[in-house]
Amino acid sequence: MIVENLTVETVAMHMSDGLITPRASALFYVVAVLGLALAAWRARAELSEKSAATAALVTALVFAMQMIDVPVLPGVSGHVLGGAVAVLLIGPFGAALCLAFVLAIQAFVFADGGLTVLGANTTVMALAGVAGGYGTAVALRTFLTHRDTLSPTARTFTIAFTAGCASVFAAVTGFVVVYAISGASPMTLSTLAYLYGAHAPVALLEGLVTGAVLVASAGATHTRLVTALGAAAFGIACILSTFALSAFAANTPDALEAATLRGCDATPSNATPSATTPDDTLHPSRTGDCMARSVHEHRLAGSPLADYTVGGQQGSTGAAGAIGVLITLAVAGAGFRGLTRRRESAARLELPR
């Protein structure tokens, strides 16, 4: 598989423009809007000012975690999706909105994930991934309720770990369904097997991180003081982890990207890239029998924070990440507070006498 010099950005379940057909992109925008509308309606009944602030901090945490890529296989990287963490901290409906906020900010601010496929990315990660993690957590919690073989800490970790693993495979399955409905190009059985196999270590990573976060925060909900300190710690951890670890992020294709590039050729047989000729000019479509052959550059690739850098400067990923955490915190905070205020206004509505 020749992938050198092939510019394709399909970062960890983030599909890029052109990966699926325009008709499928429109369809999954509708699916995403309907799913998020239901999530907002249900979350509005559960949110309070206190939980809305926590939800915003969890959203910022998920954004920060998604920035940290680590090697999971030779030549393949991966990162935490965060769906299970959000599910277990703020519930399934808030978690769906949390992932939707993260995906929108990544697409519009950081040119990560295509604009036309934002609905599909939301369907895969915010709906399918969250549903898989939540369903697994509920089923396993029910199974372990009347069993005293595990300590409370071990039970919490087991539930969180399993939910984290399940959420990744649910998102992968969501991608497979979306891509199959699109019918852009066939997915071979070998690519399908590679897709699930390459995501196995990503699922393991997701489970370990989810378990560690839940065990660490298990006692933080017993008093208002601990809750406030825990929420503040999450916010600080987001910024510090982005600064400290983004420099060590793996610079290799992730599991989904590697799968979509299987069979791609770096250059067409009748052209040779040069420093003065843009790659997209030479490649109106990718060559070879691969899923990513029609992927094209993000429309906001020239934006100030594109590719998680500040103005394209090397070594500025940490600064871009910190800015992203603050933007995410502000956007998610406004969104969750907005739902809370609408609910309180409706509750105080009085009929004229």
Order of alpha helices (4+ residues) and beta strands (2+ residues): alpha-alpha-beta-beta-alpha-alpha-alpha-alpha-alpha-alpha-alpha-alpha-beta-alpha-beta-alpha
